[in-house]
Amino acid sequence: MKKRYQNIILTIAALLVISIITGCGVYSFTGASIPPEAETMTVKYFSNKSDLVKPTLSQQFTEELRDKFSSQTTLSLVERGGDLALEGEIVEYSTKPIAIQGNERAAQNRLTIGVNVRFTNKYDEDANFETKFSRYADYDSQQRLSAVEESLISQINEQLVEDIFNKAVVNW
């Protein structure tokens, strides 16, 4: 009988803690810290303004950013006028040789993607920012970029989206 009461008390305590954490409306289990009154999010299309243009990059990047916010927050995505808003452009898409060997040949190349991002929070102007985010991935110089490009873009986009999400709504 004593064991049963302990289980009931533990269950009630756990439910109480969960309701306190989620009841305040500004914390989620993903770590997102969003004003409780914010209900909508706008992620505008990120056009590619870099010198080297990969035709599908803008669409891929924009969709991954939208997917992150829709899957990791309770915000509804809207076309314009969201409580929170992201906009910007891809400003860098480049590949450069790195790790030069003794014979002056590169052992590896580096693909870099940079995006300029403007974030607006209608309820907390101190959270607004404009920042350039940049990430890269290296690949063997024996490989053609076209053979590894999609995989590298996916990897870099994932990192960029995580960085942007963290800066916009995670206050760690």
C-alpha positions as a Python dict, from the first residue, in 0.01 Angstrom:
ca = {
    (1, 'M'): (0, 0, 0),
    (2, 'K'): (286, 239, 86),
    (3, 'K'): (448, 171, -255),
    (4, 'R'): (122, 260, -430),
    (5, 'Y'): (104, 600, -254),
    (6, 'Q'): (465, 671, -346),
    (7, 'N'): (387, 599, -713),
    (8, 'I'): (84, 828, -705),
    (9, 'I'): (283, 1109, -541),
    (10, 'L'): (566, 1070, -796),
    (11, 'T'): (319, 1077, -1084),
    (12, 'I'): (149, 1391, -951),
    (13, 'A'): (487, 1559, -895),
    (14, 'A'): (599, 1474, -1249),
    (15, 'L'): (276, 1609, -1399),
    (16, 'L'): (309, 1925, -1191),
    (17, 'V'): (665, 1987, -1310),
    (18, 'I'): (568, 1927, -1674),
    (19, 'S'): (270, 2161, -1649),
    (20, 'I'): (482, 2434, -1491),
    (21, 'I'): (749, 2408, -1761),
    (22, 'T'): (508, 2405, -2054),
    (23, 'G'): (242, 2625, -1897),
    (24, 'C'): (447, 2943, -1909),
    (25, 'G'): (433, 2938, -2289),
    (26, 'V'): (790, 3048, -2353),
    (27, 'Y'): (975, 2718, -2327),
    (28, 'S'): (958, 2410, -2540),
    (29, 'F'): (1141, 2081, -2516),
    (30, 'T'): (1338, 2177, -2830),
    (31, 'G'): (1492, 2464, -2635),
    (32, 'A'): (1305, 2731, -2831),
    (33, 'S'): (1230, 3045, -2635),
    (34, 'I'): (944, 3218, -2811),
    (35, 'P'): (720, 3493, -2673),
    (36, 'P'): (389, 3337, -2564),
    (37, 'E'): (189, 3580, -2777),
    (38, 'A'): (378, 3485, -3097),
    (39, 'E'): (169, 3254, -3312),
    (40, 'T'): (299, 3295, -3666),
    (41, 'M'): (630, 3282, -3853),
    (42, 'T'): (726, 3416, -4195),
    (43, 'V'): (1029, 3276, -4377),
    (44, 'K'): (1077, 3466, -4701),
    (45, 'Y'): (1250, 3317, -5005),
    (46, 'F'): (1630, 3345, -4981),
    (47, 'S'): (1748, 3450, -5327),
    (48, 'N'): (2099, 3360, -5441),
    (49, 'K'): (2312, 3672, -5486),
    (50, 'S'): (2650, 3499, -5480),
    (51, 'D'): (2895, 3519, -5769),
    (52, 'L'): (2858, 3148, -5838),
    (53, 'V'): (2492, 3045, -5854),
    (54, 'K'): (2367, 2692, -5792),
    (55, 'P'): (2012, 2703, -5939),
    (56, 'T'): (1843, 2483, -5677),
    (57, 'L'): (2021, 2621, -5369),
    (58, 'S'): (1776, 2901, -5287),
    (59, 'Q'): (1474, 2671, -5289),
    (60, 'Q'): (1652, 2398, -5090),
    (61, 'F'): (1778, 2637, -4825),
    (62, 'T'): (1447, 2822, -4785),
    (63, 'E'): (1251, 2496, -4754),
    (64, 'E'): (1492, 2353, -4494),
    (65, 'L'): (1460, 2672, -4289),
    (66, 'R'): (1079, 2659, -4308),
    (67, 'D'): (1078, 2289, -4217),
    (68, 'K'): (1295, 2354, -3910),
    (69, 'F'): (1064, 2620, -3771),
    (70, 'S'): (746, 2428, -3846),
    (71, 'S'): (875, 2104, -3694),
    (72, 'Q'): (1054, 2249, -3389),
    (73, 'T'): (805, 2517, -3283),
    (74, 'T'): (428, 2556, -3256),
    (75, 'L'): (435, 2860, -3483),
    (76, 'S'): (219, 2857, -3795),
    (77, 'L'): (401, 2950, -4114),
    (78, 'V'): (241, 3240, -4298),
    (79, 'E'): (332, 3402, -4630),
    (80, 'R'): (380, 3753, -4485),
    (81, 'G'): (332, 3953, -4168),
    (82, 'G'): (438, 3684, -3921),
    (83, 'D'): (499, 3762, -3555),
    (84, 'L'): (852, 3638, -3617),
    (85, 'A'): (1012, 3683, -3958),
    (86, 'L'): (1327, 3569, -4137),
    (87, 'E'): (1450, 3709, -4465),
    (88, 'G'): (1780, 3740, -4641),
    (89, 'E'): (1991, 3618, -4927),
    (90, 'I'): (2262, 3369, -5009),
    (91, 'V'): (2572, 3584, -5049),
    (92, 'E'): (2843, 3322, -5089),
    (93, 'Y'): (2873, 2996, -5275),
    (94, 'S'): (3235, 2916, -5345),
    (95, 'T'): (3484, 2636, -5371),
    (96, 'K'): (3853, 2681, -5292),
    (97, 'P'): (4155, 2455, -5266),
    (98, 'I'): (4289, 2391, -4916),
    (99, 'A'): (4557, 2165, -4765),
    (100, 'I'): (4820, 2234, -5029),
    (101, 'Q'): (5073, 1951, -5054),
    (102, 'G'): (5445, 1964, -5134),
    (103, 'N'): (5379, 1939, -5508),
    (104, 'E'): (5160, 2252, -5484),
    (105, 'R'): (4843, 2051, -5542),
    (106, 'A'): (4548, 2071, -5309),
    (107, 'A'): (4471, 1757, -5115),
    (108, 'Q'): (4124, 1891, -5039),
    (109, 'N'): (3879, 2152, -5159),
    (110, 'R'): (3631, 2347, -4950),
    (111, 'L'): (3273, 2434, -5046),
    (112, 'T'): (3148, 2737, -4852),
    (113, 'I'): (2795, 2876, -4833),
    (114, 'G'): (2722, 3209, -4666),
    (115, 'V'): (2383, 3365, -4600),
    (116, 'N'): (2289, 3710, -4478),
    (117, 'V'): (1990, 3684, -4243),
    (118, 'R'): (1756, 3946, -4100),
    (119, 'F'): (1536, 3833, -3810),
    (120, 'T'): (1246, 4036, -3675),
    (121, 'N'): (1056, 3960, -3355),
    (122, 'K'): (741, 4173, -3334),
    (123, 'Y'): (719, 4128, -2957),
    (124, 'D'): (1085, 4164, -2857),
    (125, 'E'): (1286, 4417, -3058),
    (126, 'D'): (1600, 4330, -2860),
    (127, 'A'): (1591, 3988, -3028),
    (128, 'N'): (1607, 4138, -3380),
    (129, 'F'): (1932, 4088, -3569),
    (130, 'E'): (2107, 4100, -3903),
    (131, 'T'): (2394, 3852, -3927),
    (132, 'K'): (2596, 3668, -4186),
    (133, 'F'): (2614, 3293, -4126),
    (134, 'S'): (2874, 3086, -4305),
    (135, 'R'): (2951, 2713, -4305),
    (136, 'Y'): (3170, 2489, -4516),
    (137, 'A'): (3244, 2126, -4593),
    (138, 'D'): (3567, 1981, -4728),
    (139, 'Y'): (3602, 1717, -4996),
    (140, 'D'): (3888, 1528, -5154),
    (141, 'S'): (4041, 1712, -5448),
    (142, 'Q'): (4037, 1387, -5647),
    (143, 'Q'): (3657, 1407, -5650),
    (144, 'R'): (3467, 1628, -5888),
    (145, 'L'): (3247, 1885, -5716),
    (146, 'S'): (2950, 1767, -5922),
    (147, 'A'): (2987, 1418, -5770),
    (148, 'V'): (2968, 1536, -5408),
    (149, 'E'): (2789, 1872, -5438),
    (150, 'E'): (2438, 1766, -5337),
    (151, 'S'): (2565, 1582, -5030),
    (152, 'L'): (2782, 1878, -4926),
    (153, 'I'): (2500, 2128, -4980),
    (154, 'S'): (2268, 1918, -4765),
    (155, 'Q'): (2527, 1897, -4487),
    (156, 'I'): (2605, 2271, -4498),
    (157, 'N'): (2237, 2372, -4516),
    (158, 'E'): (2162, 2162, -4209),
    (159, 'Q'): (2436, 2340, -4014),
    (160, 'L'): (2330, 2686, -4134),
    (161, 'V'): (1965, 2622, -4050),
    (162, 'E'): (2062, 2503, -3701),
    (163, 'D'): (2277, 2814, -3646),
    (164, 'I'): (1997, 3047, -3761),
    (165, 'F'): (1733, 2866, -3554),
    (166, 'N'): (1954, 2885, -3245),
    (167, 'K'): (2025, 3255, -3287),
    (168, 'A'): (1661, 3340, -3357),
    (169, 'V'): (1474, 3143, -3092),
    (170, 'V'): (1712, 2953, -2863),
    (171, 'N'): (1864, 3158, -2585),
    (172, 'W'): (2128, 2920, -2453),
}
